[in-house]
Amino acid sequence: MTADLFDDLPVQPSSETIDDGAVVLRQFAKERENAVMAAIQWVTESAPLRHMQTPGGHTMSVAMSCCGELGWVTDARGYRYQSADPCTGKPWPSMPDVFERLAREAADAAGYRDFCPDACLINRYEPGAKMGLHQDKNESDFEQPIVSVSLGLPQVFQFGGLKRNERPVNITLAHGDVVVWGGPSRLRYHGVLRLKTGSHPLTGACRYNLTFRRAR
């Protein structure tokens, strides 16, 4: 698979409603792709991507890093946010301006005003990597939305219900797409299916996902 064969065509952003409070902003991040990728490289030079372990001892297939005031971590002690990178003991890198602007503008476009993220999770998916259905519920304020940015290879995003056993909707996310969910959809289960092998001109054989949250 060769992703985004028509990347040279003009960007035409559009909005698709998934459910009440949840939208896909197609191509919303496309015009900032180079600045965002440069910022990812800057963050991960200080806080390298790593495969964290869940409290049950499972190694995540997704490589992760963070930036902002807080970072999300998982280990034998559980899931949580903390201000220091457990690998270095140092504060997480500050959130790049291009990240914060993108998150704020995407939230605003989806109808969530004055979103101010204090945490950004950077996930790198390589072929075979996936993320099972889960809720984002370690945050202190569920009134704040989640903003999720996709770069690189396409991957199938699953958006489920408020219970794990509710059948999810499958949505293919392409390079530059942004998903925003909040309000009545804030605690819906979500995840992504296994990434298929491919090549993208900007990210190579992988997909990056940026997930912005207001953790406290």
TORPA-4810 file (N, C-alpha, C, O; in nm, 3 decimals):
<nodes>
NODE_1_0.084_-0.120_0.000_0.000_0.000_0.000_0.087_0.124_0.000_0.180_0.134_0.080_M
NODE_2_0.060_0.218_-0.087_0.124_0.348_-0.085_0.020_0.450_-0.046_-0.078_0.470_-0.117_T
NODE_3_0.041_0.516_0.070_-0.062_0.605_0.125_-0.064_0.738_0.054_0.038_0.787_0.006_A
NODE_4_-0.183_0.795_0.048_-0.203_0.932_0.005_-0.140_0.961_-0.132_-0.052_1.046_-0.144_D
NODE_5_-0.185_0.890_-0.233_-0.131_0.910_-0.367_-0.161_1.049_-0.420_-0.093_1.098_-0.511_L
NODE_6_-0.263_1.114_-0.364_-0.304_1.245_-0.414_-0.267_1.357_-0.319_-0.337_1.458_-0.312_F
NODE_7_-0.155_1.339_-0.244_-0.113_1.440_-0.147_-0.085_1.575_-0.211_-0.093_1.678_-0.144_D
NODE_8_-0.051_1.577_-0.340_-0.016_1.704_-0.405_-0.138_1.786_-0.443_-0.125_1.902_-0.482_D
NODE_9_-0.257_1.728_-0.432_-0.378_1.802_-0.465_-0.410_1.902_-0.354_-0.367_1.883_-0.241_L
NODE_10_-0.485_2.010_-0.385_-0.520_2.109_-0.283_-0.597_2.045_-0.168_-0.680_1.957_-0.187_P
NODE_11_-0.567_2.093_-0.046_-0.634_2.042_0.073_-0.776_2.097_0.079_-0.797_2.218_0.062_V
NODE_12_-0.872_2.011_0.103_-1.011_2.052_0.113_-1.069_1.997_0.244_-1.133_1.892_0.244_Q
NODE_13_-1.048_2.067_0.355_-1.098_2.018_0.484_-1.250_2.004_0.483_-1.321_2.080_0.417_P
NODE_14_-1.298_1.905_0.557_-1.441_1.886_0.571_-1.467_1.828_0.709_-1.376_1.781_0.777_S
NODE_15_-1.592_1.831_0.750_-1.630_1.782_0.883_-1.735_1.673_0.871_-1.831_1.687_0.795_S
NODE_16_-1.715_1.564_0.946_-1.810_1.453_0.947_-1.850_1.425_1.091_-1.765_1.405_1.177_E
NODE_17_-1.980_1.423_1.117_-2.028_1.392_1.251_-2.028_1.241_1.272_-2.083_1.166_1.191_T
NODE_18_-1.966_1.196_1.382_-1.968_1.055_1.419_-2.091_1.027_1.504_-2.165_0.932_1.480_I
NODE_19_-2.110_1.111_1.605_-2.222_1.099_1.697_-2.233_1.231_1.770_-2.156_1.324_1.743_D
NODE_20_-2.327_1.240_1.860_-2.348_1.364_1.933_-2.222_1.400_2.011_-2.182_1.328_2.102_D
NODE_21_-2.158_1.512_1.974_-2.038_1.558_2.042_-1.908_1.507_1.983_-1.801_1.539_2.035_G
NODE_22_-1.915_1.428_1.876_-1.794_1.370_1.817_-1.790_1.394_1.667_-1.888_1.366_1.597_A
NODE_23_-1.677_1.447_1.617_-1.663_1.477_1.475_-1.526_1.437_1.424_-1.430_1.429_1.500_V
NODE_24_-1.519_1.411_1.293_-1.392_1.395_1.223_-1.370_1.519_1.137_-1.455_1.554_1.055_V
NODE_25_-1.259_1.586_1.157_-1.222_1.702_1.076_-1.120_1.653_0.973_-1.001_1.644_1.000_L
NODE_26_-1.171_1.623_0.855_-1.086_1.566_0.751_-0.983_1.668_0.702_-1.016_1.782_0.669_R
NODE_27_-0.856_1.624_0.699_-0.745_1.703_0.643_-0.713_1.829_0.724_-0.642_1.917_0.676_Q
NODE_28_-0.765_1.839_0.845_-0.750_1.962_0.924_-0.604_1.993_0.955_-0.566_2.110_0.961_F
NODE_29_-0.522_1.890_0.974_-0.382_1.913_1.012_-0.286_1.907_0.893_-0.166_1.925_0.910_A
NODE_30_-0.338_1.882_0.775_-0.254_1.855_0.659_-0.158_1.970_0.627_-0.040_1.946_0.598_K
NODE_31_-0.206_2.092_0.632_-0.121_2.205_0.592_-0.010_2.233_0.692_0.083_2.307_0.662_E
NODE_32_-0.019_2.174_0.812_0.085_2.195_0.913_0.172_2.071_0.932_0.244_2.059_1.031_R
NODE_33_0.165_1.979_0.838_0.230_1.850_0.855_0.379_1.860_0.884_0.430_1.790_0.972_E
NODE_34_0.451_1.946_0.812_0.595_1.954_0.830_0.632_2.013_0.965_0.725_1.965_1.031_N
NODE_35_0.561_2.117_1.007_0.588_2.178_1.137_0.556_2.080_1.250_0.629_2.074_1.349_A
NODE_36_0.448_2.005_1.235_0.410_1.909_1.339_0.514_1.797_1.346_0.552_1.757_1.456_V
NODE_37_0.559_1.746_1.233_0.658_1.639_1.235_0.790_1.687_1.294_0.857_1.612_1.365_M
NODE_38_0.828_1.810_1.265_0.951_1.865_1.323_0.937_1.876_1.475_1.033_1.852_1.549_A
NODE_39_0.818_1.912_1.521_0.794_1.922_1.665_0.796_1.784_1.731_0.845_1.770_1.843_A
NODE_40_0.743_1.683_1.663_0.749_1.546_1.716_0.895_1.504_1.734_0.931_1.445_1.836_I
NODE_41_0.978_1.533_1.635_1.119_1.497_1.643_1.186_1.569_1.760_1.267_1.509_1.831_Q
NODE_42_1.152_1.697_1.780_1.211_1.774_1.889_1.173_1.715_2.025_1.259_1.700_2.113_W
NODE_43_1.047_1.681_2.042_1.001_1.624_2.169_1.068_1.490_2.195_1.117_1.466_2.306_V
NODE_44_1.070_1.403_2.095_1.119_1.268_2.118_1.271_1.258_2.128_1.324_1.155_2.169_T
NODE_45_1.341_1.364_2.091_1.485_1.366_2.118_1.512_1.378_2.267_1.611_1.324_2.317_E
NODE_46_1.424_1.449_2.339_1.439_1.466_2.484_1.367_1.357_2.563_1.414_1.314_2.668_S
NODE_47_1.254_1.312_2.511_1.174_1.208_2.576_1.149_1.099_2.473_1.044_1.098_2.408_A
NODE_48_1.243_1.007_2.456_1.233_0.907_2.349_1.106_0.823_2.358_1.053_0.797_2.466_P
NODE_49_1.060_0.782_2.242_0.946_0.691_2.234_0.983_0.559_2.301_1.096_0.511_2.287_L
NODE_50_0.888_0.501_2.372_0.912_0.376_2.441_0.784_0.292_2.447_0.673_0.346_2.437_R
NODE_51_0.800_0.161_2.464_0.686_0.071_2.477_0.659_0.048_2.625_0.731_-0.026_2.692_H
NODE_52_0.556_0.111_2.676_0.524_0.100_2.818_0.455_-0.032_2.848_0.403_-0.099_2.759_M
NODE_53_0.455_-0.067_2.976_0.387_-0.188_3.022_0.261_-0.151_3.100_0.260_-0.055_3.177_Q
NODE_54_0.156_-0.229_3.079_0.031_-0.209_3.152_0.046_-0.266_3.293_0.140_-0.341_3.319_T
NODE_55_-0.045_-0.233_3.383_-0.038_-0.288_3.519_-0.040_-0.441_3.520_0.012_-0.503_3.613_P
NODE_56_-0.099_-0.502_3.417_-0.103_-0.648_3.409_0.022_-0.711_3.350_0.030_-0.833_3.338_G
NODE_57_0.122_-0.627_3.313_0.247_-0.677_3.260_0.253_-0.689_3.110_0.351_-0.740_3.056_G
NODE_58_0.150_-0.643_3.040_0.147_-0.648_2.893_0.227_-0.531_2.836_0.207_-0.417_2.877_H
NODE_59_0.315_-0.558_2.741_0.391_-0.453_2.673_0.308_-0.397_2.559_0.265_-0.473_2.472_T
NODE_60_0.286_-0.268_2.558_0.205_-0.206_2.455_0.275_-0.214_2.320_0.396_-0.195_2.311_M
NODE_61_0.199_-0.242_2.215_0.256_-0.249_2.080_0.285_-0.110_2.025_0.361_-0.096_1.928_S
NODE_62_0.226_-0.009_2.085_0.245_0.129_2.042_0.361_0.192_2.120_0.368_0.179_2.242_V
NODE_63_0.450_0.260_2.050_0.557_0.334_2.117_0.506_0.473_2.153_0.440_0.538_2.072_A
NODE_64_0.536_0.520_2.273_0.473_0.641_2.324_0.572_0.737_2.389_0.672_0.695_2.448_M
NODE_65_0.542_0.865_2.377_0.610_0.969_2.452_0.504_1.075_2.485_0.388_1.062_2.447_S
NODE_66_0.545_1.180_2.555_0.451_1.284_2.595_0.520_1.420_2.598_0.643_1.429_2.601_C
NODE_67_0.440_1.524_2.597_0.490_1.658_2.621_0.380_1.741_2.687_0.263_1.702_2.685_C
NODE_68_0.418_1.852_2.745_0.323_1.935_2.817_0.351_1.931_2.966_0.451_1.874_3.009_G
NODE_69_0.264_1.991_3.044_0.282_1.993_3.189_0.276_1.853_3.249_0.343_1.825_3.348_E
NODE_70_0.197_1.768_3.189_0.178_1.632_3.240_0.194_1.531_3.127_0.169_1.562_3.010_L
NODE_71_0.235_1.410_3.163_0.241_1.301_3.067_0.169_1.180_3.123_0.167_1.158_3.244_G
NODE_72_0.109_1.102_3.033_0.037_0.982_3.074_0.134_0.866_3.077_0.212_0.847_2.984_W
NODE_73_0.130_0.787_3.184_0.219_0.673_3.196_0.141_0.551_3.245_0.035_0.564_3.307_V
NODE_74_0.196_0.434_3.216_0.141_0.309_3.267_0.256_0.218_3.307_0.355_0.207_3.236_T
NODE_75_0.241_0.154_3.423_0.339_0.058_3.472_0.271_-0.029_3.577_0.148_-0.031_3.587_D
NODE_76_0.348_-0.099_3.655_0.291_-0.190_3.755_0.206_-0.116_3.857_0.120_-0.177_3.921_A
NODE_77_0.230_0.014_3.874_0.153_0.092_3.972_0.021_0.143_3.918_-0.061_0.196_3.993_R
NODE_78_-0.002_0.129_3.788_-0.130_0.168_3.731_-0.118_0.275_3.624_-0.008_0.310_3.580_G
NODE_79_-0.234_0.326_3.581_-0.243_0.432_3.480_-0.253_0.565_3.551_-0.327_0.578_3.649_Y
NODE_80_-0.180_0.666_3.502_-0.185_0.795_3.570_-0.115_0.902_3.485_-0.050_0.873_3.385_R
NODE_81_-0.130_1.026_3.529_-0.054_1.138_3.475_0.051_1.179_3.577_0.028_1.172_3.698_Y
NODE_82_0.167_1.220_3.528_0.269_1.273_3.618_0.353_1.376_3.543_0.358_1.377_3.420_Q
NODE_83_0.419_1.462_3.619_0.492_1.573_3.558_0.631_1.535_3.509_0.690_1.610_3.431_S
NODE_84_0.684_1.421_3.553_0.819_1.381_3.514_0.816_1.256_3.426_0.732_1.167_3.444_A
NODE_85_0.908_1.251_3.333_0.927_1.133_3.250_0.989_1.022_3.336_1.098_1.042_3.389_D
NODE_86_0.923_0.907_3.351_0.979_0.803_3.437_1.111_0.746_3.386_1.187_0.686_3.463_P
NODE_87_1.139_0.764_3.257_1.264_0.711_3.201_1.385_0.799_3.232_1.498_0.751_3.241_C
NODE_88_1.360_0.928_3.248_1.471_1.022_3.269_1.465_1.092_3.405_1.566_1.143_3.454_T
NODE_89_1.347_1.094_3.466_1.329_1.167_3.591_1.317_1.317_3.571_1.303_1.392_3.668_G
NODE_90_1.321_1.362_3.446_1.313_1.504_3.415_1.170_1.542_3.375_1.092_1.454_3.337_K
NODE_91_1.133_1.671_3.384_1.001_1.712_3.336_0.985_1.677_3.188_1.081_1.677_3.112_P
NODE_92_0.861_1.648_3.149_0.833_1.625_3.008_0.868_1.750_2.928_0.858_1.860_2.982_W
NODE_93_0.907_1.738_2.803_0.931_1.857_2.720_0.806_1.945_2.715_0.693_1.895_2.721_P
NODE_94_0.827_2.074_2.704_0.712_2.165_2.693_0.636_2.138_2.564_0.693_2.088_2.467_S
NODE_95_0.509_2.170_2.564_0.428_2.146_2.445_0.462_2.249_2.337_0.449_2.369_2.361_M
NODE_96_0.505_2.205_2.219_0.536_2.299_2.112_0.416_2.386_2.075_0.301_2.341_2.081_P
NODE_97_0.444_2.510_2.038_0.336_2.603_2.003_0.248_2.548_1.891_0.126_2.566_1.894_D
NODE_98_0.310_2.482_1.792_0.231_2.431_1.680_0.133_2.323_1.728_0.023_2.311_1.673_V
NODE_99_0.170_2.246_1.827_0.080_2.147_1.885_-0.040_2.215_1.951_-0.155_2.183_1.923_F
NODE_100_-0.010_2.311_2.038_-0.117_2.376_2.114_-0.214_2.449_2.022_-0.335_2.443_2.042_E
NODE_101_-0.161_2.520_1.922_-0.248_2.592_1.828_-0.338_2.495_1.753_-0.457_2.519_1.738_R
NODE_102_-0.280_2.385_1.706_-0.357_2.286_1.632_-0.469_2.230_1.718_-0.582_2.218_1.673_L
NODE_103_-0.438_2.194_1.842_-0.538_2.137_1.932_-0.649_2.237_1.962_-0.767_2.201_1.958_A
NODE_104_-0.613_2.360_1.990_-0.713_2.463_2.020_-0.804_2.487_1.900_-0.926_2.495_1.914_R
NODE_105_-0.744_2.500_1.782_-0.822_2.532_1.663_-0.913_2.416_1.623_-1.025_2.437_1.577_E
NODE_106_-0.864_2.294_1.640_-0.948_2.177_1.608_-1.065_2.168_1.705_-1.178_2.143_1.662_A
NODE_107_-1.040_2.189_1.834_-1.148_2.187_1.932_-1.250_2.295_1.902_-1.371_2.271_1.911_A
NODE_108_-1.203_2.412_1.867_-1.292_2.523_1.835_-1.378_2.490_1.712_-1.497_2.518_1.709_D
NODE_109_-1.315_2.430_1.610_-1.388_2.393_1.489_-1.495_2.289_1.517_-1.595_2.281_1.446_A
NODE_110_-1.474_2.208_1.623_-1.571_2.105_1.659_-1.675_2.156_1.758_-1.763_2.081_1.799_A
NODE_111_-1.665_2.284_1.796_-1.764_2.343_1.885_-1.725_2.347_2.031_-1.808_2.379_2.116_G
NODE_112_-1.598_2.317_2.061_-1.551_2.321_2.200_-1.459_2.442_2.216_-1.343_2.440_2.176_Y
NODE_113_-1.513_2.546_2.276_-1.440_2.672_2.290_-1.342_2.667_2.407_-1.366_2.599_2.507_R
NODE_114_-1.233_2.741_2.393_-1.138_2.765_2.502_-1.072_2.637_2.554_-1.038_2.628_2.672_D
NODE_115_-1.053_2.540_2.468_-0.980_2.419_2.508_-0.834_2.455_2.531_-0.771_2.519_2.446_F
NODE_116_-0.780_2.414_2.644_-0.641_2.444_2.677_-0.573_2.316_2.724_-0.575_2.286_2.843_C
NODE_117_-0.513_2.238_2.634_-0.453_2.110_2.672_-0.329_2.130_2.758_-0.250_2.221_2.735_P
NODE_118_-0.312_2.043_2.855_-0.189_2.044_2.934_-0.109_1.914_2.917_-0.004_1.897_2.978_D
NODE_119_-0.160_1.825_2.832_-0.090_1.699_2.805_-0.110_1.659_2.659_-0.220_1.672_2.605_A
NODE_120_-0.004_1.612_2.597_-0.012_1.557_2.461_0.060_1.424_2.460_0.179_1.417_2.490_C
NODE_121_-0.012_1.318_2.424_0.048_1.186_2.408_0.088_1.170_2.262_0.008_1.194_2.171_L
NODE_122_0.211_1.129_2.239_0.260_1.102_2.105_0.272_0.951_2.089_0.351_0.887_2.159_I
NODE_123_0.194_0.895_1.999_0.194_0.750_1.975_0.248_0.721_1.836_0.206_0.783_1.738_N
NODE_124_0.342_0.627_1.828_0.391_0.583_1.697_0.346_0.439_1.674_0.380_0.349_1.751_R
NODE_125_0.271_0.420_1.567_0.223_0.288_1.528_0.307_0.235_1.413_0.321_0.302_1.310_Y
NODE_126_0.363_0.118_1.430_0.431_0.049_1.322_0.343_-0.069_1.279_0.252_-0.106_1.354_E
NODE_127_0.367_-0.129_1.161_0.280_-0.237_1.115_0.257_-0.343_1.223_0.351_-0.394_1.284_P
NODE_128_0.130_-0.374_1.244_0.092_-0.472_1.346_0.051_-0.409_1.478_-0.014_-0.475_1.559_G
NODE_129_0.086_-0.283_1.500_0.051_-0.217_1.626_-0.097_-0.180_1.627_-0.155_-0.149_1.523_A
NODE_130_-0.156_-0.184_1.744_-0.298_-0.153_1.758_-0.322_-0.093_1.896_-0.231_-0.089_1.980_K
NODE_131_-0.444_-0.047_1.920_-0.485_0.002_2.051_-0.626_-0.051_2.076_-0.719_-0.017_2.003_M
NODE_132_-0.641_-0.134_2.179_-0.771_-0.191_2.209_-0.870_-0.087_2.256_-0.833_0.024_2.293_G
NODE_133_-0.997_-0.123_2.256_-1.101_-0.032_2.301_-1.078_0.006_2.448_-1.054_-0.080_2.533_L
NODE_134_-1.084_0.135_2.476_-1.061_0.186_2.610_-1.131_0.320_2.625_-1.173_0.379_2.526_H
NODE_135_-1.143_0.367_2.746_-1.194_0.501_2.776_-1.080_0.589_2.822_-0.987_0.540_2.887_Q
NODE_136_-1.085_0.718_2.790_-0.991_0.814_2.847_-1.058_0.870_2.973_-1.144_0.958_2.965_D
NODE_137_-1.017_0.817_3.089_-1.087_0.854_3.212_-0.992_0.883_3.328_-1.034_0.885_3.444_K
NODE_138_-0.863_0.906_3.296_-0.769_0.944_3.402_-0.763_1.095_3.422_-0.689_1.143_3.507_N
NODE_139_-0.841_1.169_3.342_-0.842_1.315_3.352_-0.938_1.359_3.463_-1.028_1.285_3.502_E
NODE_140_-0.917_1.480_3.513_-0.999_1.527_3.625_-1.124_1.601_3.580_-1.217_1.618_3.659_S
NODE_141_-1.129_1.646_3.453_-1.241_1.726_3.406_-1.295_1.667_3.276_-1.237_1.688_3.169_D
NODE_142_-1.405_1.595_3.285_-1.463_1.533_3.167_-1.543_1.631_3.082_-1.600_1.593_2.979_F
NODE_143_-1.548_1.757_3.123_-1.611_1.859_3.040_-1.521_1.899_2.924_-1.567_1.958_2.826_E
NODE_144_-1.392_1.867_2.934_-1.296_1.901_2.830_-1.291_1.790_2.725_-1.296_1.672_2.761_Q
NODE_145_-1.282_1.825_2.597_-1.282_1.724_2.491_-1.146_1.655_2.476_-1.048_1.693_2.539_P
NODE_146_-1.145_1.554_2.394_-1.021_1.489_2.349_-1.000_1.529_2.203_-1.094_1.528_2.123_I
NODE_147_-0.877_1.565_2.168_-0.842_1.599_2.030_-0.734_1.502_1.984_-0.628_1.493_2.046_V
NODE_148_-0.761_1.430_1.875_-0.671_1.324_1.828_-0.632_1.350_1.682_-0.719_1.357_1.595_S
NODE_149_-0.502_1.365_1.657_-0.449_1.401_1.525_-0.379_1.280_1.463_-0.300_1.213_1.530_V
NODE_150_-0.406_1.252_1.336_-0.344_1.140_1.265_-0.248_1.191_1.158_-0.281_1.281_1.081_S
NODE_151_-0.128_1.132_1.154_-0.029_1.164_1.052_0.031_1.034_0.999_0.064_0.944_1.076_L
NODE_152_0.045_1.025_0.869_0.109_0.909_0.810_0.011_0.807_0.755_-0.092_0.844_0.699_G
NODE_153_0.044_0.680_0.771_-0.037_0.572_0.714_-0.181_0.576_0.766_-0.205_0.614_0.880_L
NODE_154_-0.276_0.536_0.683_-0.415_0.529_0.727_-0.434_0.416_0.827_-0.365_0.314_0.821_P
NODE_155_-0.527_0.435_0.920_-0.557_0.332_1.018_-0.705_0.340_1.053_-0.764_0.447_1.047_Q
NODE_156_-0.763_0.228_1.089_-0.906_0.223_1.120_-0.928_0.257_1.267_-0.882_0.187_1.357_V
NODE_157_-1.000_0.366_1.289_-1.037_0.413_1.423_-1.171_0.353_1.460_-1.266_0.356_1.381_F
NODE_158_-1.179_0.299_1.580_-1.304_0.241_1.628_-1.364_0.332_1.735_-1.297_0.366_1.833_Q
NODE_159_-1.490_0.369_1.715_-1.558_0.456_1.811_-1.681_0.382_1.861_-1.778_0.362_1.788_F
NODE_160_-1.675_0.342_1.988_-1.779_0.260_2.045_-1.877_0.337_2.132_-1.894_0.458_2.117_G
NODE_161_-1.939_0.264_2.223_-2.039_0.324_2.311_-1.984_0.348_2.450_-1.863_0.347_2.472_G
NODE_162_-2.074_0.370_2.543_-2.034_0.395_2.681_-2.007_0.266_2.757_-1.960_0.269_2.871_L
NODE_163_-2.036_0.153_2.694_-2.004_0.022_2.750_-1.913_-0.051_2.653_-1.928_-0.038_2.531_K
NODE_164_-1.819_-0.128_2.705_-1.720_-0.194_2.622_-1.782_-0.289_2.519_-1.730_-0.306_2.409_R
NODE_165_-1.895_-0.351_2.556_-1.954_-0.451_2.467_-2.043_-0.393_2.358_-2.099_-0.468_2.278_N
NODE_166_-2.057_-0.261_2.353_-2.134_-0.200_2.245_-2.052_-0.202_2.116_-1.933_-0.173_2.117_E
NODE_167_-2.118_-0.235_2.007_-2.049_-0.250_1.878_-1.994_-0.114_1.831_-2.070_-0.018_1.822_R
NODE_168_-1.863_-0.105_1.802_-1.807_0.023_1.757_-1.831_0.050_1.609_-1.856_-0.041_1.531_P
NODE_169_-1.823_0.176_1.574_-1.824_0.220_1.434_-1.678_0.225_1.387_-1.592_0.276_1.459_V
NODE_170_-1.650_0.173_1.270_-1.515_0.175_1.214_-1.501_0.291_1.116_-1.580_0.305_1.023_N
NODE_171_-1.399_0.373_1.138_-1.376_0.492_1.056_-1.230_0.494_1.013_-1.141_0.494_1.097_I
NODE_172_-1.205_0.495_0.883_-1.067_0.503_0.835_-1.017_0.647_0.844_-1.077_0.739_0.789_T
NODE_173_-0.907_0.664_0.916_-0.846_0.796_0.931_-0.723_0.806_0.841_-0.637_0.719_0.842_L
NODE_174_-0.718_0.913_0.764_-0.607_0.936_0.671_-0.514_1.043_0.727_-0.542_1.105_0.830_A
NODE_175_-0.405_1.063_0.659_-0.306_1.163_0.698_-0.370_1.302_0.709_-0.433_1.350_0.615_H
NODE_176_-0.354_1.365_0.823_-0.406_1.500_0.845_-0.543_1.505_0.909_-0.589_1.614_0.946_G
NODE_177_-0.609_1.391_0.924_-0.742_1.391_0.986_-0.732_1.413_1.137_-0.636_1.370_1.201_D
NODE_178_-0.832_1.479_1.192_-0.839_1.506_1.336_-0.976_1.463_1.387_-1.078_1.499_1.330_V
NODE_179_-0.978_1.385_1.495_-1.102_1.347_1.560_-1.114_1.424_1.690_-1.019_1.431_1.768_V
NODE_180_-1.231_1.481_1.714_-1.258_1.553_1.839_-1.384_1.494_1.900_-1.487_1.483_1.833_V
NODE_181_-1.377_1.457_2.028_-1.499_1.409_2.094_-1.505_1.461_2.237_-1.405_1.472_2.307_W
NODE_182_-1.628_1.493_2.278_-1.652_1.546_2.412_-1.801_1.542_2.441_-1.877_1.473_2.374_G
NODE_183_-1.843_1.618_2.543_-1.984_1.623_2.576_-2.039_1.484_2.603_-1.979_1.409_2.680_G
NODE_184_-2.152_1.447_2.542_-2.211_1.315_2.565_-2.127_1.199_2.513_-2.150_1.084_2.550_P
NODE_185_-2.028_1.229_2.428_-1.941_1.125_2.373_-1.807_1.114_2.445_-1.724_1.029_2.410_S
NODE_186_-1.786_1.198_2.545_-1.653_1.208_2.607_-1.599_1.076_2.660_-1.479_1.050_2.648_R
NODE_187_-1.683_0.993_2.719_-1.637_0.868_2.779_-1.666_0.745_2.694_-1.671_0.633_2.745_L
NODE_188_-1.686_0.766_2.566_-1.708_0.651_2.479_-1.578_0.571_2.461_-1.468_0.626_2.459_R
NODE_189_-1.595_0.440_2.449_-1.480_0.354_2.421_-1.430_0.380_2.279_-1.509_0.408_2.188_Y
NODE_190_-1.300_0.369_2.262_-1.240_0.392_2.130_-1.107_0.318_2.122_-1.049_0.282_2.225_H
NODE_191_-1.059_0.297_2.002_-0.932_0.231_1.980_-0.900_0.230_1.831_-0.970_0.294_1.753_G
NODE_192_-0.795_0.160_1.793_-0.761_0.147_1.650_-0.724_0.003_1.620_-0.665_-0.066_1.703_V
NODE_193_-0.760_-0.043_1.499_-0.725_-0.176_1.455_-0.577_-0.183_1.415_-0.510_-0.080_1.405_L
NODE_194_-0.527_-0.302_1.393_-0.385_-0.320_1.358_-0.348_-0.238_1.235_-0.421_-0.234_1.136_R
NODE_195_-0.234_-0.173_1.243_-0.185_-0.095_1.129_-0.133_-0.188_1.021_-0.054_-0.279_1.048_L
NODE_196_-0.178_-0.164_0.900_-0.132_-0.244_0.787_0.000_-0.191_0.733_0.032_-0.073_0.748_K
NODE_197_0.076_-0.279_0.670_0.204_-0.241_0.612_0.183_-0.142_0.497_0.091_-0.157_0.417_T
NODE_198_0.269_-0.042_0.491_0.260_0.057_0.385_0.375_0.155_0.394_0.467_0.137_0.473_G
NODE_199_0.369_0.258_0.313_0.471_0.362_0.314_0.406_0.497_0.289_0.324_0.512_0.199_S
NODE_200_0.443_0.594_0.369_0.392_0.730_0.353_0.510_0.824_0.327_0.614_0.807_0.390_H
NODE_201_0.496_0.922_0.237_0.610_1.008_0.203_0.663_1.090_0.319_0.780_1.131_0.317_P
NODE_202_0.582_1.116_0.421_0.628_1.198_0.534_0.674_1.113_0.652_0.774_1.146_0.716_L
NODE_203_0.605_1.004_0.681_0.633_0.927_0.802_0.695_0.790_0.775_0.730_0.719_0.869_T
NODE_204_0.708_0.753_0.648_0.762_0.622_0.618_0.663_0.512_0.647_0.546_0.521_0.609_G
NODE_205_0.710_0.407_0.714_0.628_0.287_0.736_0.552_0.291_0.868_0.533_0.188_0.932_A
NODE_206_0.510_0.409_0.908_0.439_0.418_1.036_0.332_0.527_1.035_0.318_0.602_0.939_C
NODE_207_0.259_0.532_1.143_0.157_0.635_1.166_0.186_0.699_1.302_0.220_0.631_1.398_R
NODE_208_0.172_0.830_1.308_0.181_0.901_1.435_0.042_0.951_1.475_-0.037_0.994_1.391_Y
NODE_209_0.015_0.943_1.602_-0.108_0.997_1.657_-0.074_1.090_1.772_0.001_1.053_1.862_N
NODE_210_-0.129_1.209_1.770_-0.116_1.304_1.882_-0.250_1.313_1.951_-0.350_1.345_1.887_L
NODE_211_-0.254_1.287_2.079_-0.378_1.296_2.154_-0.365_1.404_2.261_-0.284_1.393_2.353_T
NODE_212_-0.445_1.508_2.246_-0.441_1.622_2.337_-0.552_1.612_2.441_-0.666_1.580_2.409_F
NODE_213_-0.514_1.640_2.565_-0.610_1.629_2.676_-0.587_1.742_2.778_-0.478_1.798_2.788_R
NODE_214_-0.692_1.771_2.851_-0.680_1.855_2.970_-0.684_1.758_3.088_-0.790_1.709_3.126_R
NODE_215_-0.566_1.732_3.145_-0.558_1.626_3.246_-0.598_1.672_3.385_-0.644_1.591_3.465_A
NODE_216_-0.581_1.801_3.415_-0.618_1.847_3.548_-0.681_1.986_3.543_-0.718_2.041_3.647_R
</nodes>
